[in-house]
Amino acid sequence: MAYSEKETNAIVLAIDEASSNIMRYGYKNCIDGEIMIEISTDHQHAIFRLHDHAQQVTDDCIKATPSSPLEPGGLGILIMQEVMDSVRFVHTDNCPGNILEMRINLPKENH
Amino acid sequence: MSFKCSEHLNYNVLHLTGEVDLSNSSEVRKRLLELLEESKGVIVDFSELDYIDSSGMATLVEGLNLAKKNSLALVIAAANGAPLQVLELTRLNQVFTMIDSVEDIEE
């Protein structure tokens, strides 16, 4: 069982938003910042991890959403949170930078 | 991404083609704000738009806020596919006036 076209579009959009945030806020629009995208699954989820080498940030960065969509800022995070079942930073002492992990339930037949 | 402008009734029409994302949304922003300075309503035609991300949507939101401030209309026409999905995910489909085609605009 595969994701539908609509689900696939949404996943692509969420990863695009996460990548854009890394480029803008992590790498301050520097064009040679590296982003590594790791894709895996467990028994329940498709898992997308975006690795960067920017200054470490906390989950506070991905919690705030605008109270109104007409307020500036936060639309990218809103999209990520609407599409994915979980969005969080995974920090390890061994790894500089950030690992943003997004999980989405697998299509039902794959559970 | 490309865009072109036309006029329909009392509106300027901004036709977006291709993909609007972080790499080019500033160009769309510049043109949209220029159009809104002409004191006419603007229709943003999505009929040939394949993709738009939050930076593109933020541009349209900025345009909408400016339009409201100047008592002008900003309308989205022919949203479909992935761009319509972005409007739904952000609930901006409940904020913007949306029409099926440019020709459906009311005078």
Backbone of each chain as ProteinMPNN parsed JSONL, in Angstrom:
{"seq_chain_A": "MAYSEKETNAIVLAIDEASSNIMRYGYKNCIDGEIMIEISTDHQHAIFRLHDHAQQVTDDCIKATPSSPLEPGGLGILIMQEVMDSVRFVHTDNCPGNILEMRINLPKENH", "coords_chain_A": {"N_chain_A": [[0.861, -1.192, 0.0], [0.589, 2.168, -0.89], [1.409, 5.648, -0.286], [-1.094, 8.054, -1.078], [-1.42, 10.292, -3.914], [-2.028, 12.814, -2.947], [-1.23, 12.607, -0.281], [1.491, 12.167, -0.679], [2.256, 14.581, -1.932], [1.835, 16.269, 0.251], [3.746, 15.355, 2.085], [6.115, 15.904, 0.689], [5.907, 18.676, 0.668], [6.073, 19.276, 3.423], [8.707, 18.487, 3.985], [10.054, 20.205, 2.288], [9.406, 22.635, 3.539], [10.682, 22.309, 6.011], [13.326, 22.126, 5.154], [13.649, 24.645, 3.984], [13.443, 26.268, 6.239], [15.765, 25.552, 7.588], [17.666, 26.52, 5.798], [17.105, 29.259, 5.807], [17.082, 30.133, 8.545], [18.84, 28.558, 9.993], [21.215, 28.38, 8.432], [21.328, 30.976, 7.676], [20.76, 31.848, 5.07], [23.074, 31.185, 3.73], [24.734, 29.805, 0.96], [26.179, 27.446, 0.869], [25.56, 25.717, 2.893], [25.027, 22.515, 4.342], [22.545, 20.029, 4.01], [21.405, 17.002, 5.121], [19.243, 14.456, 4.256], [17.573, 11.89, 5.744], [15.839, 8.931, 5.281], [13.615, 6.613, 6.611], [11.872, 3.721, 7.925], [9.759, 2.528, 10.584], [7.796, 0.031, 12.274], [5.469, 1.388, 12.151], [5.663, 4.001, 11.191], [6.674, 6.296, 8.597], [9.809, 7.808, 8.55], [11.472, 10.843, 8.643], [14.483, 12.39, 8.705], [16.203, 15.364, 9.06], [19.364, 16.505, 8.782], [21.553, 19.002, 9.911], [24.296, 21.396, 10.069], [24.122, 23.639, 11.523], [23.784, 26.173, 14.125], [22.774, 24.839, 17.242], [19.339, 24.362, 17.999], [16.256, 24.561, 19.87], [13.227, 22.671, 20.684], [11.395, 24.665, 20.974], [11.44, 26.257, 18.764], [9.882, 25.03, 16.899], [7.428, 24.865, 17.908], [5.824, 27.094, 18.076], [3.058, 28.504, 16.602], [1.258, 30.682, 14.408], [-1.468, 32.565, 15.75], [-3.33, 33.456, 14.057], [-3.696, 32.849, 10.59], [-3.145, 35.113, 9.153], [-1.217, 36.488, 10.413], [2.222, 37.416, 10.315], [4.796, 35.005, 9.581], [5.554, 31.594, 10.624], [3.969, 29.931, 9.028], [5.211, 27.827, 7.698], [5.961, 26.065, 9.766], [3.439, 25.474, 10.721], [2.42, 24.048, 8.54], [4.148, 21.813, 8.538], [3.442, 20.658, 10.991], [0.774, 20.114, 10.567], [0.854, 18.204, 8.556], [2.557, 16.11, 9.38], [2.746, 13.462, 11.839], [4.358, 13.676, 14.029], [6.76, 16.119, 15.018], [9.972, 16.909, 15.83], [13.032, 17.875, 17.485], [15.948, 15.971, 17.516], [18.519, 15.598, 19.584], [21.938, 14.85, 19.892], [24.853, 14.269, 21.863], [27.063, 13.639, 20.45], [26.817, 14.7, 17.995], [27.199, 17.537, 16.183], [25.21, 20.466, 15.391], [21.864, 20.079, 14.141], [19.228, 17.665, 14.317], [16.347, 17.273, 12.758], [13.455, 15.561, 13.254], [10.816, 14.07, 11.608], [7.761, 12.376, 11.667], [5.408, 10.256, 10.09], [2.411, 8.447, 9.954], [2.439, 5.224, 8.472], [0.861, 4.21, 5.382], [-2.246, 2.557, 5.901], [-2.382, -0.288, 5.359], [0.219, -1.09, 5.665], [0.795, -1.284, 8.346]], "CA_chain_A": [[0.0, 0.0, 0.0], [1.438, 3.347, -1.011], [0.745, 6.919, -0.014], [-1.807, 8.628, -2.214], [-0.758, 11.463, -4.496], [-2.245, 13.938, -2.047], [-0.353, 12.393, 0.883], [2.862, 12.361, -1.144], [2.433, 16.032, -2.078], [1.914, 16.866, 1.581], [5.043, 14.985, 2.66], [7.118, 16.714, -0.028], [5.758, 20.055, 1.132], [6.598, 19.375, 4.793], [10.173, 18.41, 3.913], [10.461, 21.484, 1.69], [9.301, 23.671, 4.566], [11.749, 22.087, 6.988], [14.596, 22.481, 4.495], [13.675, 26.103, 3.831], [13.727, 26.857, 7.555], [17.19, 25.353, 7.859], [18.434, 27.438, 4.937], [16.901, 30.661, 6.191], [17.361, 30.471, 9.932], [20.027, 27.833, 10.449], [22.392, 28.781, 7.664], [21.24, 32.421, 7.387], [20.777, 31.972, 3.605], [24.38, 30.852, 3.157], [24.384, 28.829, -0.077], [26.919, 26.18, 0.923], [25.176, 24.907, 4.039], [24.672, 21.161, 3.927], [21.407, 19.377, 4.649], [21.304, 15.599, 4.761], [17.907, 13.93, 4.541], [17.6, 10.447, 5.986], [14.471, 8.404, 5.231], [13.539, 5.236, 7.087], [10.563, 3.356, 8.469], [9.65, 1.487, 11.596], [6.59, -0.747, 11.992], [4.28, 2.239, 12.14], [5.861, 5.328, 10.614], [7.775, 6.738, 7.751], [10.586, 8.729, 9.393], [12.327, 11.736, 7.865], [15.39, 13.146, 9.574], [17.005, 16.355, 8.347], [20.579, 16.808, 9.535], [22.299, 20.193, 9.479], [25.467, 21.738, 10.891], [23.909, 24.995, 12.029], [23.748, 26.296, 15.582], [21.693, 24.013, 17.79], [18.117, 25.039, 18.431], [15.405, 23.71, 20.709], [11.887, 22.411, 20.167], [10.593, 25.905, 21.001], [11.404, 26.818, 17.411], [8.894, 24.349, 16.063], [6.158, 24.768, 18.623], [5.017, 28.307, 17.93], [2.312, 28.71, 15.354], [0.509, 31.928, 14.526], [-2.862, 32.405, 16.168], [-4.114, 33.711, 12.855], [-2.842, 32.685, 9.404], [-2.807, 36.412, 8.582], [-0.057, 37.034, 11.101], [3.432, 36.997, 9.606], [5.639, 33.987, 10.19], [4.967, 30.401, 11.212], [3.186, 29.081, 8.123], [5.973, 26.612, 7.406], [5.828, 25.175, 10.921], [2.041, 25.024, 10.722], [2.303, 23.005, 7.514], [4.854, 20.617, 9.029], [2.67, 20.06, 12.081], [-0.485, 19.602, 10.016], [1.101, 17.043, 7.693], [3.254, 15.044, 10.08], [2.193, 13.061, 13.125], [5.204, 14.278, 15.055], [7.886, 16.932, 14.556], [10.774, 17.221, 17.007], [14.474, 17.832, 17.314], [16.658, 14.901, 18.197], [19.889, 16.076, 19.792], [22.88, 13.926, 20.521], [26.091, 14.955, 22.23], [28.115, 13.328, 19.475], [26.508, 15.24, 16.671], [26.949, 18.968, 16.168], [24.096, 20.832, 14.533], [20.508, 19.662, 14.522], [18.519, 16.623, 13.587], [14.897, 17.45, 12.847], [12.806, 14.29, 12.928], [9.373, 14.14, 11.337], [7.181, 11.045, 11.486], [4.032, 10.19, 9.607], [1.927, 7.064, 9.934], [2.456, 4.532, 7.188], [-0.491, 3.885, 4.884], [-2.799, 1.595, 6.857], [-2.118, -1.696, 5.07], [1.593, -1.415, 5.985], [0.991, -1.374, 9.798]], "C_chain_A": [[0.895, 1.239, 0.0], [0.667, 4.585, -0.551], [0.033, 7.378, -1.285], [-1.013, 9.816, -2.762], [-0.873, 12.656, -3.564], [-1.325, 13.827, -0.816], [1.105, 12.639, 0.49], [3.169, 13.845, -1.307], [2.628, 16.702, -0.718], [3.26, 16.568, 2.235], [6.16, 15.805, 2.01], [7.086, 18.149, 0.48], [6.358, 20.218, 2.525], [8.127, 19.341, 4.79], [10.74, 19.681, 3.282], [10.442, 22.592, 2.742], [10.428, 23.533, 5.599], [13.092, 22.504, 6.401], [14.732, 23.994, 4.36], [14.005, 26.785, 5.152], [15.189, 26.7, 7.918], [18.013, 26.347, 7.053], [18.322, 28.874, 5.436], [17.436, 30.97, 7.58], [18.59, 29.762, 10.479], [21.274, 28.349, 9.762], [22.336, 30.243, 7.227], [21.406, 32.681, 5.886], [22.155, 31.767, 2.973], [24.206, 29.685, 2.185], [25.138, 27.519, 0.038], [26.653, 25.396, 2.206], [24.677, 23.55, 3.587], [23.468, 20.671, 4.712], [21.394, 17.932, 4.181], [19.919, 15.099, 5.172], [17.983, 12.42, 4.62], [16.157, 9.957, 6.043], [14.492, 6.954, 5.674], [12.115, 4.944, 7.513], [10.758, 2.498, 9.713], [8.321, 0.773, 11.333], [5.364, 0.126, 11.781], [4.438, 3.52, 11.318], [6.865, 5.322, 9.484], [8.479, 7.849, 8.543], [11.528, 9.527, 8.512], [13.182, 12.524, 8.843], [16.211, 14.094, 8.708], [18.164, 16.763, 9.255], [21.198, 18.093, 8.998], [23.463, 20.43, 10.426], [25.34, 23.151, 11.448], [23.916, 24.993, 13.554], [22.548, 25.519, 16.135], [20.525, 24.874, 18.258], [17.299, 24.049, 19.255], [14.03, 23.526, 20.072], [10.996, 23.653, 20.212], [10.445, 26.501, 19.611], [10.304, 26.219, 16.553], [7.557, 24.207, 16.771], [5.244, 25.947, 18.307], [4.327, 28.327, 16.584], [1.486, 29.981, 15.517], [-0.923, 31.672, 14.957], [-3.794, 32.668, 14.995], [-3.199, 33.507, 11.658], [-2.477, 34.008, 8.746], [-1.665, 37.087, 9.334], [1.197, 36.57, 10.386], [4.17, 35.903, 10.353], [4.866, 32.762, 10.658], [4.186, 29.517, 10.285], [3.916, 27.772, 7.822], [5.85, 25.597, 8.529], [4.412, 24.629, 11.002], [1.855, 23.893, 9.72], [2.952, 21.715, 7.994], [4.014, 19.906, 10.088], [1.337, 19.492, 11.593], [-0.267, 18.305, 9.24], [1.61, 15.852, 8.505], [2.58, 14.703, 11.405], [3.077, 13.512, 14.279], [6.354, 15.022, 14.4], [8.699, 17.283, 15.793], [12.253, 17.225, 16.628], [15.033, 16.674, 18.132], [18.095, 15.374, 18.362], [20.729, 14.967, 20.387], [24.157, 14.696, 20.822], [27.161, 14.75, 21.173], [27.966, 14.1, 18.181], [26.296, 16.736, 16.751], [25.781, 19.278, 15.238], [22.789, 20.271, 15.067], [20.073, 18.463, 13.7], [17.033, 16.869, 13.817], [14.244, 16.158, 12.391], [11.312, 14.506, 12.752], [8.871, 12.729, 11.05], [5.761, 11.165, 10.977], [3.63, 8.723, 9.55], [2.032, 6.486, 8.534], [1.02, 4.358, 6.7], [-0.997, 2.636, 5.592], [-2.431, 0.148, 6.588], [-0.713, -2.106, 5.45], [1.834, -1.561, 7.479], [1.168, -2.812, 10.239]], "O_chain_A": [[1.835, 1.342, 0.789], [-0.559, 4.569, -0.443], [0.486, 7.13, -2.402], [-0.056, 10.278, -2.141], [0.078, 13.422, -3.408], [-0.729, 14.81, -0.376], [1.861, 13.25, 1.246], [4.22, 14.316, -0.873], [3.474, 17.582, -0.559], [3.846, 17.443, 2.871], [7.036, 16.332, 2.695], [8.132, 18.76, 0.694], [7.071, 21.188, 2.783], [8.764, 20.095, 5.525], [11.789, 20.172, 3.701], [11.371, 23.396, 2.816], [11.042, 24.521, 6.001], [13.896, 23.155, 7.069], [15.804, 24.553, 4.594], [14.754, 27.762, 5.184], [15.791, 27.609, 8.49], [18.953, 26.947, 7.574], [19.309, 29.609, 5.482], [18.156, 31.95, 7.772], [19.299, 30.302, 11.329], [22.259, 28.707, 10.409], [23.206, 30.699, 6.485], [22.103, 33.612, 5.482], [22.374, 32.132, 1.818], [23.596, 28.676, 2.542], [24.777, 26.554, -0.635], [27.429, 24.511, 2.566], [23.987, 23.439, 2.573], [23.378, 20.871, 5.923], [21.374, 17.665, 2.98], [19.487, 15.303, 6.307], [18.408, 11.755, 3.675], [15.341, 10.515, 6.777], [15.288, 6.157, 5.177], [11.253, 5.821, 7.468], [11.781, 1.832, 9.875], [7.773, 0.911, 10.24], [4.338, -0.344, 11.289], [3.455, 4.058, 10.808], [7.765, 4.486, 9.414], [7.829, 8.716, 9.128], [12.29, 8.961, 7.729], [12.665, 13.236, 9.703], [16.839, 13.672, 7.737], [17.964, 17.294, 10.347], [21.351, 18.26, 7.788], [23.6, 19.758, 11.448], [26.338, 23.779, 11.801], [24.038, 23.944, 14.187], [21.457, 25.544, 15.566], [20.702, 25.95, 18.829], [17.614, 22.861, 19.325], [13.712, 24.144, 19.056], [9.953, 23.689, 19.559], [9.453, 27.165, 19.311], [9.85, 26.838, 15.591], [6.662, 23.511, 16.292], [4.023, 25.799, 18.278], [4.97, 28.181, 15.545], [1.064, 30.319, 16.623], [-1.523, 30.669, 14.569], [-4.914, 32.159, 14.954], [-2.046, 33.937, 11.687], [-1.604, 34.046, 7.878], [-1.199, 38.15, 8.925], [1.242, 35.441, 9.897], [4.179, 35.865, 11.583], [3.698, 32.852, 11.036], [3.763, 28.436, 10.696], [3.283, 26.723, 7.708], [5.657, 24.407, 8.279], [4.209, 23.456, 11.316], [1.204, 22.893, 10.021], [2.365, 20.64, 7.869], [3.897, 18.681, 10.07], [0.835, 18.51, 12.139], [-1.114, 17.412, 9.268], [1.145, 14.726, 8.331], [1.925, 15.547, 12.015], [2.59, 13.708, 15.392], [6.861, 14.61, 13.357], [8.168, 17.896, 16.72], [12.663, 16.667, 15.611], [14.639, 16.44, 19.275], [18.811, 15.534, 17.373], [20.285, 14.238, 21.274], [24.499, 15.653, 20.127], [28.056, 15.58, 21.013], [28.888, 14.145, 17.366], [25.305, 17.178, 17.333], [25.409, 18.456, 14.4], [22.63, 20.025, 16.262], [20.489, 18.276, 12.557], [16.525, 16.696, 14.925], [14.458, 15.714, 11.264], [10.636, 15.05, 13.625], [9.483, 11.985, 10.284], [5.01, 12.055, 11.377], [4.417, 7.867, 9.147], [1.753, 7.16, 7.542], [0.08, 4.357, 7.495], [-0.206, 1.73, 5.854], [-2.183, -0.59, 7.542], [-0.426, -3.298, 5.559], [2.94, -1.92, 7.883], [1.345, -3.075, 11.429]]}, "seq_chain_B": "MSFKCSEHLNYNVLHLTGEVDLSNSSEVRKRLLELLEESKGVIVDFSELDYIDSSGMATLVEGLNLAKKNSLALVIAAANGAPLQVLELTRLNQVFTMIDSVEDIEE", "coords_chain_B": {"N_chain_B": [[9.696, 29.123, -12.502], [7.389, 31.497, -13.652], [5.783, 34.612, -14.386], [3.024, 36.529, -15.546], [1.244, 39.501, -16.368], [-2.064, 40.753, -16.653], [-5.149, 42.376, -17.576], [-8.46, 42.341, -16.337], [-11.724, 43.2, -16.525], [-12.198, 45.397, -13.895], [-9.819, 44.697, -12.713], [-6.397, 43.95, -11.964], [-4.593, 41.17, -13.161], [-2.622, 38.615, -11.948], [-0.813, 36.18, -13.269], [0.39, 33.161, -12.326], [2.933, 30.809, -13.013], [4.188, 27.524, -12.903], [6.413, 26.878, -10.263], [6.331, 28.331, -7.082], [8.534, 29.221, -4.682], [10.926, 29.387, -1.945], [13.103, 30.286, -3.36], [12.237, 32.063, -5.292], [10.05, 33.564, -4.465], [10.29, 36.169, -3.651], [10.376, 37.661, -5.961], [7.768, 37.429, -6.897], [6.494, 38.678, -4.8], [7.391, 41.316, -5.049], [6.235, 42.077, -7.504], [3.526, 41.721, -7.0], [3.027, 43.564, -4.962], [3.587, 45.895, -6.357], [1.472, 45.866, -8.202], [-0.68, 46.196, -6.485], [-0.345, 48.763, -5.739], [-1.479, 50.154, -7.717], [-4.022, 50.807, -7.225], [-6.129, 49.129, -7.897], [-8.174, 46.192, -7.729], [-6.779, 42.875, -7.322], [-6.427, 39.847, -9.02], [-5.158, 36.724, -8.399], [-4.012, 34.346, -10.429], [-4.136, 30.969, -10.301], [-4.167, 28.928, -12.118], [-2.157, 27.754, -13.672], [-0.287, 27.122, -11.876], [1.928, 25.002, -10.298], [3.005, 24.423, -7.835], [3.341, 25.731, -4.55], [4.945, 27.143, -1.779], [5.299, 27.869, 1.785], [6.57, 30.327, 1.779], [5.72, 31.514, -0.544], [2.987, 31.627, 0.018], [3.049, 33.33, 2.194], [3.753, 35.664, 0.943], [1.405, 36.16, -0.5], [-0.328, 36.528, 1.631], [0.746, 38.831, 2.768], [0.185, 40.543, 0.665], [-2.604, 40.431, 0.764], [-3.155, 41.624, 3.24], [-2.226, 44.208, 2.718], [-3.939, 44.895, 0.646], [-6.411, 44.926, 1.97], [-5.992, 47.001, 3.742], [-5.945, 49.109, 1.987], [-8.46, 49.039, 1.025], [-8.961, 47.331, -1.134], [-9.583, 44.545, -3.358], [-8.262, 41.248, -3.137], [-7.993, 38.354, -4.794], [-8.078, 34.823, -5.213], [-7.791, 32.751, -7.979], [-8.83, 29.729, -9.551], [-7.488, 27.75, -8.01], [-5.884, 24.649, -7.582], [-4.994, 21.148, -7.187], [-1.763, 20.624, -5.796], [-1.179, 23.339, -4.896], [-3.754, 24.126, -3.98], [-4.032, 22.366, -1.917], [-2.103, 23.357, -0.135], [-3.281, 25.762, 0.567], [-5.475, 24.758, 1.936], [-4.26, 23.317, 4.043], [-3.113, 25.354, 5.506], [-5.306, 26.708, 6.15], [-5.897, 28.976, 4.813], [-7.618, 29.021, 2.749], [-9.977, 29.686, 3.805], [-9.752, 32.274, 4.289], [-8.936, 33.815, 2.109], [-10.734, 35.16, -0.685], [-11.991, 32.973, -3.034], [-12.181, 31.922, -6.338], [-13.434, 30.089, -9.181], [-12.388, 30.59, -11.703], [-10.663, 33.174, -13.522], [-12.504, 34.515, -15.052], [-14.803, 34.322, -13.587], [-15.0, 36.363, -11.805], [-16.776, 38.859, -10.075], [-18.106, 41.953, -11.08]], "CA_chain_B": [[8.533, 29.981, -12.227], [7.259, 32.733, -14.426], [4.476, 35.226, -14.217], [2.672, 37.61, -16.469], [0.136, 40.307, -15.855], [-3.065, 41.185, -17.624], [-6.258, 43.056, -16.916], [-9.792, 41.769, -16.576], [-12.694, 44.132, -15.92], [-11.48, 46.423, -13.14], [-8.791, 44.035, -11.918], [-5.148, 43.438, -12.503], [-4.493, 39.726, -12.975], [-1.252, 38.112, -11.868], [-0.848, 34.774, -13.647], [1.587, 32.459, -11.861], [3.178, 29.551, -13.728], [5.313, 26.731, -12.391], [6.565, 26.679, -8.828], [6.736, 29.477, -6.275], [9.131, 28.76, -3.42], [11.831, 30.342, -1.294], [14.084, 30.815, -4.306], [11.691, 33.068, -6.216], [8.841, 34.221, -3.948], [10.532, 37.613, -3.529], [9.996, 38.269, -7.251], [6.305, 37.503, -6.901], [6.14, 39.69, -3.807], [7.668, 42.645, -5.622], [5.271, 42.377, -8.556], [2.196, 41.816, -6.393], [2.926, 44.842, -4.249], [3.501, 46.923, -7.405], [0.109, 45.856, -8.747], [-1.61, 46.724, -5.482], [-0.163, 50.212, -5.666], [-2.213, 50.777, -8.817], [-5.368, 51.088, -6.725], [-7.129, 48.23, -8.48], [-8.147, 44.856, -7.157], [-5.874, 41.934, -7.985], [-6.757, 38.423, -9.064], [-3.973, 35.887, -8.586], [-4.467, 33.188, -11.197], [-3.389, 29.755, -9.934], [-4.521, 27.83, -13.033], [-0.961, 27.083, -14.182], [0.666, 27.022, -10.77], [2.094, 23.59, -9.929], [3.489, 24.247, -6.462], [3.653, 26.942, -3.81], [5.244, 26.795, -0.379], [4.853, 28.874, 2.748], [7.103, 31.652, 1.435], [4.782, 32.042, -1.534], [1.73, 31.944, 0.707], [3.297, 34.517, 3.014], [3.689, 36.782, -0.004], [-0.005, 36.444, -0.775], [-0.912, 37.074, 2.864], [1.18, 40.229, 2.853], [-0.613, 41.252, -0.331], [-3.993, 40.546, 1.235], [-3.19, 42.627, 4.308], [-2.093, 45.521, 2.079], [-5.17, 45.146, -0.098], [-7.464, 45.29, 2.945], [-5.648, 48.331, 4.275], [-6.273, 50.081, 0.94], [-9.843, 48.763, 0.572], [-8.926, 46.668, -2.437], [-9.811, 43.106, -3.314], [-7.242, 40.312, -3.635], [-8.774, 37.126, -4.988], [-7.338, 33.713, -5.818], [-8.604, 32.056, -8.984], [-8.439, 28.437, -10.144], [-6.558, 26.952, -7.204], [-6.129, 23.214, -7.742], [-3.844, 20.285, -6.923], [-0.898, 20.873, -4.64], [-1.409, 24.667, -4.326], [-5.004, 24.125, -3.222], [-3.739, 21.621, -0.688], [-1.408, 24.273, 0.775], [-4.306, 26.692, 1.07], [-6.304, 24.015, 2.903], [-3.446, 22.98, 5.213], [-2.886, 26.579, 6.278], [-6.647, 27.284, 6.352], [-6.009, 30.251, 4.101], [-8.765, 28.934, 1.837], [-11.108, 30.295, 4.509], [-9.42, 33.685, 4.475], [-8.961, 34.435, 0.79], [-11.847, 34.921, -1.596], [-11.504, 32.046, -4.056], [-13.112, 31.728, -7.455], [-13.025, 28.954, -10.026], [-11.596, 31.066, -12.828], [-10.587, 34.638, -13.597], [-13.739, 35.023, -15.671], [-15.912, 34.257, -12.629], [-14.996, 37.512, -10.907], [-17.932, 39.744, -10.18], [-17.674, 43.358, -11.243]], "C_chain_B": [[8.552, 31.167, -13.173], [5.922, 33.356, -14.082], [4.27, 36.276, -15.299], [1.456, 38.312, -15.902], [-0.81, 40.655, -16.984], [-4.133, 41.952, -16.858], [-7.56, 42.351, -17.263], [-10.8, 42.605, -15.803], [-11.9, 45.189, -15.142], [-10.322, 45.869, -12.325], [-7.495, 43.871, -12.702], [-5.105, 41.942, -12.219], [-3.028, 39.33, -12.993], [-1.314, 36.61, -12.117], [0.468, 34.118, -13.226], [1.711, 31.126, -12.593], [4.352, 28.828, -13.091], [5.281, 26.618, -10.882], [7.027, 27.96, -8.147], [7.275, 28.941, -4.953], [10.126, 29.789, -2.936], [12.778, 31.0, -2.29], [13.544, 31.949, -5.16], [10.487, 33.839, -5.672], [9.053, 35.73, -3.812], [10.183, 38.336, -4.833], [8.48, 38.439, -7.336], [5.832, 38.606, -5.957], [6.265, 41.087, -4.405], [6.58, 43.017, -6.631], [3.878, 42.566, -7.972], [2.021, 43.16, -5.69], [2.863, 46.011, -5.25], [2.079, 47.011, -7.952], [-0.878, 46.478, -7.761], [-1.466, 48.232, -5.314], [-0.911, 50.937, -6.775], [-3.675, 51.027, -8.467], [-6.455, 50.314, -7.448], [-7.042, 46.904, -7.744], [-7.238, 43.947, -7.962], [-6.461, 40.53, -7.908], [-5.452, 37.674, -9.273], [-4.435, 34.581, -9.209], [-3.553, 31.993, -10.929], [-3.524, 28.645, -10.99], [-3.306, 27.091, -13.587], [0.13, 26.987, -13.116], [0.725, 25.576, -10.311], [2.382, 23.412, -8.448], [3.687, 25.613, -5.842], [3.934, 26.542, -2.38], [4.871, 27.958, 0.527], [5.407, 30.259, 2.42], [6.21, 32.311, 0.374], [3.467, 32.442, -0.89], [1.896, 33.19, 1.57], [3.262, 35.78, 2.153], [2.243, 37.16, -0.286], [-0.697, 37.02, 0.452], [-0.515, 38.538, 3.039], [0.385, 41.079, 1.869], [-2.043, 41.462, 0.139], [-4.111, 41.602, 2.323], [-3.083, 44.039, 3.73], [-3.366, 45.878, 1.326], [-6.28, 45.615, 0.849], [-7.243, 46.693, 3.475], [-6.066, 49.418, 3.273], [-7.653, 49.874, 0.352], [-9.885, 48.208, -0.849], [-9.199, 45.18, -2.253], [-8.55, 42.369, -3.77], [-7.887, 38.942, -3.625], [-7.866, 36.067, -5.605], [-8.277, 32.971, -6.769], [-7.963, 30.725, -9.355], [-7.398, 27.679, -9.337], [-6.911, 25.478, -7.37], [-4.87, 22.458, -7.342], [-3.075, 20.678, -5.672], [-1.069, 22.284, -4.075], [-2.704, 24.761, -3.528], [-4.803, 23.405, -1.891], [-3.019, 22.512, 0.329], [-2.389, 25.267, 1.373], [-5.156, 26.012, 2.138], [-5.52, 23.713, 4.177], [-3.256, 24.192, 6.118], [-4.196, 27.281, 6.631], [-6.786, 28.669, 5.714], [-7.111, 30.207, 3.047], [-10.022, 29.518, 2.484], [-10.919, 31.803, 4.673], [-9.491, 34.433, 3.142], [-10.319, 34.204, 0.126], [-11.311, 34.075, -2.739], [-12.589, 31.846, -5.089], [-12.556, 30.663, -8.383], [-12.177, 29.383, -11.216], [-11.595, 32.59, -12.814], [-11.902, 35.221, -14.101], [-14.911, 35.053, -14.702], [-15.978, 35.465, -11.702], [-16.225, 38.356, -11.137], [-17.436, 41.181, -10.268], [-17.934, 44.153, -9.967]], "O_chain_B": [[9.599, 31.753, -13.449], [5.036, 32.691, -13.546], [5.215, 36.82, -15.871], [0.738, 37.772, -15.061], [-0.396, 40.83, -18.13], [-4.029, 42.148, -15.647], [-7.722, 41.83, -18.366], [-10.733, 42.703, -14.577], [-11.004, 45.813, -15.711], [-9.888, 46.493, -11.357], [-7.493, 43.681, -13.918], [-5.534, 41.498, -11.153], [-2.289, 39.659, -13.921], [-1.809, 35.856, -11.279], [1.535, 34.485, -13.718], [0.728, 30.406, -12.77], [5.377, 29.434, -12.779], [4.248, 26.302, -10.293], [7.991, 28.594, -8.577], [6.555, 28.286, -4.199], [10.177, 30.913, -3.436], [13.205, 32.137, -2.09], [14.326, 32.727, -5.705], [9.954, 34.698, -6.374], [8.086, 36.491, -3.856], [9.748, 39.487, -4.811], [7.982, 39.469, -7.791], [4.907, 39.36, -6.262], [5.367, 41.92, -4.283], [6.067, 44.136, -6.615], [3.136, 43.454, -8.39], [0.982, 43.807, -5.817], [2.166, 46.997, -5.012], [1.547, 48.105, -8.141], [-1.797, 47.196, -8.157], [-2.369, 48.895, -4.804], [-0.981, 52.166, -6.791], [-4.468, 51.416, -9.325], [-7.578, 50.798, -7.591], [-5.997, 46.534, -7.21], [-6.958, 44.206, -9.133], [-6.929, 40.093, -6.857], [-4.717, 37.958, -10.219], [-5.164, 33.808, -8.587], [-2.372, 31.998, -11.275], [-3.041, 27.533, -10.773], [-3.413, 25.916, -13.938], [1.307, 26.797, -13.421], [-0.3, 24.985, -9.972], [2.05, 22.38, -7.865], [4.142, 26.546, -6.504], [3.239, 25.692, -1.823], [4.215, 28.909, 0.101], [4.778, 31.265, 2.749], [5.982, 33.52, 0.406], [2.9, 33.484, -1.22], [0.983, 34.01, 1.663], [2.795, 36.831, 2.592], [1.897, 38.341, -0.308], [-1.553, 37.897, 0.332], [-1.337, 39.376, 3.41], [-0.037, 42.19, 2.191], [-2.624, 42.529, -0.059], [-5.059, 42.387, 2.33], [-3.762, 44.956, 4.19], [-3.819, 47.022, 1.361], [-6.993, 46.576, 0.56], [-8.184, 47.47, 3.635], [-6.487, 50.507, 3.666], [-7.99, 50.449, -0.683], [-10.741, 48.577, -1.652], [-9.067, 44.632, -1.159], [-7.857, 42.82, -4.682], [-8.278, 38.433, -2.575], [-6.995, 36.378, -6.417], [-9.399, 32.615, -6.411], [-6.742, 30.603, -9.459], [-6.519, 27.035, -9.909], [-8.081, 25.099, -7.309], [-3.805, 23.054, -7.179], [-3.653, 21.016, -4.639], [-1.104, 22.425, -2.853], [-2.734, 25.422, -2.49], [-5.354, 23.809, -0.867], [-3.296, 22.429, 1.525], [-2.322, 25.573, 2.563], [-5.515, 26.636, 3.137], [-6.059, 23.841, 5.276], [-3.241, 24.07, 7.343], [-4.205, 28.305, 7.315], [-7.694, 29.429, 6.05], [-7.495, 31.246, 2.51], [-11.005, 29.808, 1.802], [-11.815, 32.509, 5.137], [-10.033, 35.535, 3.061], [-10.967, 33.181, 0.35], [-10.296, 34.416, -3.346], [-13.755, 31.63, -4.762], [-11.36, 30.373, -8.372], [-11.336, 28.616, -11.686], [-12.434, 33.214, -12.164], [-12.353, 36.271, -13.644], [-15.907, 35.73, -14.956], [-16.906, 35.583, -10.901], [-16.659, 38.542, -12.274], [-16.469, 41.564, -9.61], [-17.638, 45.347, -9.912]]}, "name": "protein", "num_of_chains": 2, "seq": "MAYSEKETNAIVLAIDEASSNIMRYGYKNCIDGEIMIEISTDHQHAIFRLHDHAQQVTDDCIKATPSSPLEPGGLGILIMQEVMDSVRFVHTDNCPGNILEMRINLPKENHMSFKCSEHLNYNVLHLTGEVDLSNSSEVRKRLLELLEESKGVIVDFSELDYIDSSGMATLVEGLNLAKKNSLALVIAAANGAPLQVLELTRLNQVFTMIDSVEDIEE"}
